[in-house]
Amino acid sequence: MLLSAIRKLPGLPLLVGLPVAIDGLSALTGILMNGFHGSPHLAFKLALQMGLPSVSAVTEQRFMAGTVQMNADGGLSAGSAAAAVLVLLAFLLVQAFFQGGYIGLLRQAANERSISLRVFYAYGMRFFGRFLLLNLLVLALLLVGGGLAVYVLHGFGAVVSLLAFLILRVWFVYLEFTLVSENCSILQAFPRALRAFGDRTGATTSLIVKAVMLNILFGLLINAVWISFFFFLLLFLYDYIFAGLQLAFMEEYERIEKR
């Protein structure tokens, strides 16, 4: 299923071009603000993204603009707090628009309909508010829940919070797709996404496992070989493969909903 979706990507250049463009902009902005700093080390994240792919999900070096990551003491890693907050807000706005538009393109492609920038813009405008609110809710949960777990349990709390967020992500794996495909509110999307997960097939489980394993692999490669050229090469490969993965997830979601 994944290979089949990846083979379709040359005929769907927007599905690859959009995540590469926004990841590239985020990386370049981060480099201009902070430089390409960091050092090679072994690290990985148990990540499971849905919708617009981003290499920031597996990058531990804390330099890309629009990302929030926790220090060991539960604080934000930022050179300038004011600048970090402004950039974060700007990218939350951009991400909300891109997320709605990108999932709309996935839905069109999964149903073998044409995709274009006009279609992307229409979906992005329609779902901008809902995705902005959803992203703010997730960010608040991440900061409050993750920060509290690290504060109370210290290093072990980071592991607990990571596993908790991964479990929630798996349970609500189709949340963003449900929001767009069923054109419903966030509150309506939660039970419907959970129902779709309950009706999952073996293909859903296989895609989840592949997504987590690929994130671990890319995380190890990107963080272990910390060279700018290598980073941008892996950025492109990550977004390309995960564009195919997101298309495969959407195709599976559409099959579940039509049963």
C-alpha positions in Angstrom: 0.0 0.0 0.0 2.8 2.5 0.9 4.8 1.7 -2.2 1.7 2.0 -4.3 1.0 5.5 -2.9 4.7 6.6 -3.3 4.5 5.5 -7.0 1.6 8.0 -7.5 3.6 11.0 -6.3 5.3 11.9 -9.6 1.8 12.7 -10.9 0.9 14.6 -7.7 3.8 17.1 -7.4 1.9 19.4 -5.0 1.8 16.6 -2.3 5.6 16.7 -2.2 6.3 20.3 -3.1 4.3 21.9 -0.3 5.9 20.1 2.7 9.3 20.5 1.2 8.7 24.3 0.7 7.4 24.9 4.2 10.1 22.7 5.8 12.8 24.5 3.7 11.5 27.9 4.7 11.4 26.9 8.4 15.0 25.6 8.2 16.3 28.6 6.4 14.6 31.0 8.8 16.0 29.1 11.7 19.5 29.2 10.2 19.2 33.0 9.6 18.0 33.5 13.2 20.3 31.1 15.0 22.7 29.6 12.5 23.1 25.9 11.7 24.2 24.9 15.1 24.2 21.6 17.0 26.4 18.5 17.2 26.1 14.9 15.9 24.5 12.6 18.4 22.2 9.5 18.6 18.6 10.5 19.1 15.1 9.5 17.8 11.5 10.4 18.4 8.5 8.1 18.5 6.5 10.4 16.3 3.3 9.8 14.3 2.3 12.8 12.2 -1.0 13.0 10.2 -1.5 15.5 7.4 1.3 17.9 6.4 4.7 16.1 6.9 7.5 18.0 8.6 11.1 16.8 9.3 10.9 18.9 12.5 9.1 15.9 14.0 12.4 14.0 14.1 15.0 16.8 14.4 16.4 17.1 17.9 18.8 20.0 17.1 16.3 22.8 18.1 17.1 25.3 15.3 14.1 25.2 13.0 11.7 28.1 13.2 8.2 27.4 14.3 9.1 24.5 16.6 8.7 24.1 20.4 10.9 21.6 22.2 11.4 21.1 25.9 14.7 21.3 27.9 15.5 18.9 30.6 14.1 21.4 33.2 10.8 21.7 31.3 11.6 25.1 29.8 11.5 26.3 26.2 14.7 26.2 24.2 15.0 29.6 22.7 17.7 32.2 22.3 15.3 35.1 22.5 11.9 34.4 24.1 10.1 37.3 22.4 11.4 36.4 18.9 10.7 32.7 19.5 7.1 33.4 20.5 6.5 35.7 17.5 8.0 33.1 15.1 6.0 30.3 16.8 2.7 32.2 16.4 3.5 33.0 12.8 4.2 29.4 12.0 1.1 28.2 13.9 -1.0 30.4 11.6 0.8 29.2 8.5 0.6 25.6 9.7 -3.1 25.8 10.3 -3.7 27.0 6.7 -1.3 24.5 5.2 -2.7 21.6 7.2 -6.3 22.1 6.1 -5.2 22.7 2.5 -2.9 19.7 2.4 -5.4 17.2 3.8 -7.9 18.5 1.3 -5.4 17.7 -1.5 -4.9 14.2 0.1 -8.7 13.6 0.0 -8.9 14.8 -3.6 -6.0 12.5 -4.6 -7.3 9.5 -2.7 -10.6 9.9 -4.6 -8.7 10.3 -7.9 -9.8 13.9 -8.3 -7.6 16.6 -9.7 -5.5 18.7 -7.3 -4.3 22.2 -7.7 -3.3 25.3 -5.8 -6.8 26.6 -6.1 -8.1 23.4 -4.4 -5.4 23.7 -1.8 -6.4 27.4 -1.1 -10.1 26.6 -0.9 -9.5 23.8 1.7 -7.0 25.9 3.6 -9.4 28.8 4.0 -12.4 26.6 4.9 -10.5 24.7 7.7 -8.0 27.4 8.8 -9.9 28.3 12.0 -10.5 24.7 13.1 -6.9 23.6 12.6 -5.6 26.7 14.4 -7.8 25.9 17.4 -6.7 22.2 17.2 -3.0 23.1 17.0 -3.4 25.5 20.0 -5.1 22.8 22.0 -2.4 20.3 21.2 0.3 22.8 22.0 -1.3 23.7 25.3 -1.6 20.0 26.2 2.1 19.4 25.2 3.4 22.3 27.2 1.2 21.8 30.3 1.1 18.0 30.4 4.7 17.5 29.2 6.0 20.2 31.5 4.1 18.9 34.5 5.3 15.3 33.9 9.0 16.5 33.6 8.6 18.7 36.7 7.2 15.9 38.8 9.0 12.8 37.4 12.1 14.5 36.0 13.8 12.5 33.3 11.3 9.6 33.6 8.5 12.1 33.1 9.8 12.9 29.6 9.5 9.2 28.7 6.0 8.9 30.3 4.7 12.0 28.5 6.2 10.9 25.2 4.5 7.5 25.4 1.2 9.1 26.5 1.2 11.4 23.6 2.1 8.6 21.2 -0.8 6.5 22.5 -3.2 9.4 22.1 -1.9 10.0 18.6 -2.5 6.4 17.7 -6.0 6.4 19.1 -6.9 9.5 17.2 -4.8 8.8 14.2 -7.6 9.9 11.8 -8.6 13.0 13.7 -7.3 15.6 11.1 -8.6 13.5 8.2 -12.1 13.3 9.9 -12.2 17.0 10.4 -11.7 17.6 6.7 -13.4 14.6 5.1 -16.6 15.0 7.2 -16.5 18.8 7.5 -17.3 18.6 11.2 -16.3 20.5 14.3 -13.4 19.5 16.5 -15.7 18.1 19.2 -17.5 16.0 16.6 -14.2 14.9 15.0 -12.9 13.2 18.2 -15.5 10.4 18.6 -15.7 9.9 14.8 -11.9 9.5 14.5 -12.0 7.1 17.4 -14.7 5.1 15.7 -12.7 5.0 12.5 -9.7 3.7 14.5 -12.0 1.1 16.0 -13.0 0.0 12.5 -9.4 -0.1 11.3 -8.0 -2.9 9.1 -4.7 -4.6 9.1 -3.5 -2.0 6.7 -4.0 0.8 9.2 -1.9 -1.1 11.8 0.8 -1.7 9.2 0.9 2.0 8.2 1.2 3.1 11.8 4.1 0.7 12.5 5.8 1.9 9.2 5.3 5.5 10.1 6.8 5.1 13.6 9.8 3.0 12.3 10.5 5.4 9.5 10.5 8.3 12.0 12.9 6.5 14.2 15.2 5.7 11.2 15.2 9.3 9.9 15.7 10.7 13.4 18.8 8.5 13.9 20.2 9.5 10.5 19.5 13.2 10.7 20.8 13.7 14.2 23.8 11.3 13.9 25.2 13.0 10.8 24.7 16.7 11.5 25.9 18.3 8.2 23.8 21.0 6.5 23.9 19.3 3.0 23.0 16.0 4.5 20.2 17.6 6.5 18.6 19.2 3.4 18.9 16.0 1.4 17.1 14.0 4.2 14.6 16.8 4.5 13.6 16.2 0.9 13.6 12.4 1.3 11.6 12.5 4.5 8.9 14.8 3.0 8.7 12.7 -0.2 8.3 9.4 1.6 5.9 10.8 4.2 3.8 12.4 1.5 3.3 8.9 0.1 2.6 7.7 3.6 -0.1 10.3 4.2 -1.7 9.5 0.9 -1.8 5.8 1.9 -3.4 6.7 5.2 -6.0 8.8 3.5 -6.8 6.0 1.0 -7.2 3.6 3.9 -9.4 6.1 5.8 -11.7 6.5 2.7 -12.0 2.7 2.4 -12.9 2.5 6.1 -15.6 5.2 5.8 -17.1 3.6 2.7 -17.5 0.1 4.2 
